């Protein structure tokens, strides 16, 4: 596998990346030759209208899909050459995910949802329980550890999702419309959390359609028709 020069701070590198889907007799070019890199510690938003390729981009960055062609280096590894098992292990060790719909498991408690990635990593029960408590405290939900998602508000569920995304101490956090299902005040609380995490050194790549949310990020990548239309930076 290719490895980035250790002197570089680039954590994501895409070069001429294409993603094509076959829909019946048609080919849909979701990504049509994307070249971009992201530095370690960046907080970047990815924006664009429906069909622009931003969700496809996030799926690729999250190793949930693989490019049809092109070079994709993530955390120093040539992700495009990995098989499914390697991708799954890589996701587990390097990435954290925050979804618009929270994606919590309703049958599990807050503690168990936060611990889930650690279970797959093979952590001992006592260690994972302590980590869950630490993270629940960090997001202000220590008193909700034994509650299930249905007993929480939307904002509280998203805080659990943030805590879960941090359980494996990921190199990169990927957020898909993290404020999309929340009211304005609660959305601002979640954004404040993400800003704090970024200030602590976490790399965060976030898809959003809300300009006021994107305004909090250091870089804004605008996509259209599977291509990068423009990039804005503070």
C-alpha positions in Angstrom: 0.0 0.0 0.0 1.2 3.5 -0.8 2.2 5.6 2.2 2.3 9.4 2.3 5.5 11.2 3.2 5.5 11.5 6.9 6.6 15.1 6.6 3.3 16.0 5.0 0.2 16.9 7.0 -2.2 15.7 4.3 -4.6 13.1 5.7 -6.8 12.7 2.6 -5.7 12.8 -1.0 -7.9 12.2 -4.0 -6.5 12.4 -7.5 -8.8 12.2 -10.6 -11.4 10.1 -8.7 -14.4 8.9 -10.6 -17.4 7.0 -9.3 -19.8 5.6 -11.8 -23.0 3.8 -11.1 -24.8 1.6 -13.6 -28.6 2.3 -13.6 -30.2 0.0 -16.1 -28.8 0.9 -19.5 -27.4 4.2 -18.2 -24.2 5.2 -16.5 -24.4 7.8 -13.8 -21.2 9.7 -13.2 -21.6 10.6 -9.5 -18.0 11.8 -9.3 -16.4 12.9 -12.6 -12.8 13.4 -11.8 -12.3 14.9 -8.4 -8.9 16.0 -7.2 -8.6 17.5 -3.7 -6.6 17.0 -0.5 -7.4 17.7 3.2 -4.9 18.5 5.8 -4.8 17.0 9.3 -6.8 19.2 11.7 -9.0 20.8 9.1 -12.7 21.4 9.6 -14.2 21.4 6.1 -17.8 21.4 4.8 -18.8 19.8 1.6 -21.8 21.5 -0.1 -23.9 21.3 -3.2 -27.4 20.7 -4.6 -29.0 17.3 -4.8 -27.1 15.1 -7.2 -23.9 17.2 -7.0 -21.9 14.2 -5.7 -21.4 15.4 -2.1 -23.0 12.2 -0.5 -21.0 10.0 -2.9 -17.9 11.9 -1.8 -18.6 11.3 1.9 -19.3 7.6 1.3 -15.9 7.3 -0.4 -14.2 9.2 2.3 -15.8 6.9 4.9 -14.8 3.8 3.1 -18.4 2.8 2.7 -17.9 2.7 -1.1 -14.9 2.5 -3.4 -14.0 4.7 -6.4 -14.4 3.3 -9.9 -11.0 4.8 -10.8 -8.5 7.3 -9.5 -6.1 7.5 -6.5 -7.5 7.6 -3.0 -5.0 7.9 -0.1 -6.6 8.1 3.4 -4.5 8.3 6.6 -1.5 7.3 4.6 -3.0 4.2 3.1 -4.0 3.4 -0.5 -7.7 2.8 0.2 -8.7 2.1 -3.4 -6.8 -1.2 -3.3 -8.3 -2.5 -0.1 -10.8 -5.5 -0.1 -14.0 -5.3 1.9 -12.5 -6.8 5.1 -9.6 -4.4 5.0 -12.0 -1.5 4.5 -14.1 -2.5 7.4 -11.1 -2.8 9.7 -9.7 0.5 8.5 -13.1 2.3 9.2 -13.1 0.9 12.6 -9.6 2.0 13.5 -9.4 5.4 11.8 -12.8 6.9 11.3 -15.7 8.2 13.3 -19.2 8.8 11.9 -22.0 11.2 12.8 -25.3 10.8 10.8 -28.3 13.0 10.3 -30.6 10.2 11.5 -28.3 9.4 14.5 -28.1 5.7 13.5 -28.3 4.6 17.1 -29.4 1.0 17.9 -32.7 1.4 19.7 -32.4 -1.8 21.7 -29.1 -0.7 23.3 -28.6 1.8 26.1 -26.6 5.0 25.7 -23.6 3.2 27.3 -23.9 0.2 24.9 -24.2 2.4 21.8 -21.1 4.3 22.7 -19.2 1.1 23.5 -20.2 -0.6 20.2 -17.1 0.3 18.2 -14.9 -0.8 21.1 -16.6 -4.2 21.2 -15.6 -4.8 17.6 -12.1 -3.6 18.4 -11.8 -6.2 21.2 -11.6 -3.9 24.2 -12.1 -5.5 27.6 -15.5 -4.8 29.2 -14.2 -2.7 32.1 -12.1 -0.5 29.7 -14.9 0.1 27.3 -17.3 0.9 30.2 -14.9 3.5 31.5 -14.5 5.0 28.0 -18.2 5.2 27.6 -18.6 7.0 30.9 -15.8 9.4 30.0 -17.4 10.3 26.7 -20.9 10.5 28.0 -19.7 13.0 30.6 -17.9 14.9 27.8 -21.2 15.4 25.9 -23.2 16.0 29.0 -25.1 12.8 29.2 -23.5 11.0 32.1 -27.0 10.8 33.8 -28.5 9.1 30.7 -26.1 6.2 30.4 -28.8 3.6 31.0 -31.4 5.2 28.9 -32.3 4.0 25.4 -32.5 6.2 22.3 -36.3 6.4 22.4 -36.1 8.0 25.9 -33.9 10.8 24.6 -34.6 14.0 22.7 -33.2 14.4 19.2 -30.4 16.6 20.5 -29.5 14.1 23.1 -29.4 11.3 20.6 -27.1 13.3 18.4 -24.8 13.9 21.4 -24.7 10.1 21.9 -23.8 9.8 18.2 -20.9 12.3 18.8 -19.7 10.3 21.8 -19.9 7.1 19.8 -17.9 8.7 17.0 -15.1 9.5 19.4 -15.0 6.1 21.2 -12.2 4.7 19.0 -10.3 8.0 19.1 -10.5 8.4 15.3 -8.1 10.3 13.1 -11.0 11.7 11.0 -14.7 12.4 11.9 -17.2 12.3 9.0 -20.4 14.1 9.6 -23.4 13.8 7.3 -25.9 16.7 7.9 -25.3 16.4 11.7 -27.7 19.3 12.4 -30.3 18.4 9.8 -32.9 16.8 12.1 -32.5 19.3 14.9 -34.0 22.6 15.8 -31.8 25.7 15.5 -30.8 26.0 19.1 -29.9 22.3 19.4 -28.1 22.4 16.1 -26.0 25.2 17.4 -25.1 23.1 20.4 -23.9 20.2 18.2 -21.9 22.6 16.0 -20.3 24.0 19.1 -19.3 20.5 20.1 -17.8 19.9 16.6 -15.9 23.2 16.8 -14.5 22.3 20.2 -13.4 18.8 18.8 -11.7 20.5 15.9 -9.9 22.9 18.2 -8.6 19.8 20.1 -7.0 18.6 16.8 -9.7 16.4 15.2 -10.0 16.5 11.4 -13.7 16.9 10.6 -15.3 16.6 7.1 -18.9 17.5 7.1 -21.7 17.4 4.4 -24.3 20.1 4.9 -26.7 22.1 2.8 -27.0 24.9 5.3 -24.7 27.9 4.6 -25.0 29.1 8.2 -23.7 25.7 9.4 -20.9 25.7 6.8 -19.9 29.2 7.9 -18.4 27.7 11.0 -15.9 25.6 9.0 -12.5 26.7 7.8 -13.0 25.5 4.3 -16.1 25.1 2.1 -16.0 22.8 -0.9 -18.8 23.4 -3.3 -19.7 20.5 -5.7 -21.9 20.4 -8.8 -22.4 17.6 -11.3 -19.8 15.4 -9.7 -17.1 18.0 -9.8 -15.6 20.5 -7.4 -17.1 23.9 -8.5 -15.1 26.1 -6.1 -13.4 26.1 -2.8 -13.7 28.9 -0.2 -11.3 29.3 2.7 -11.1 31.6 5.7 
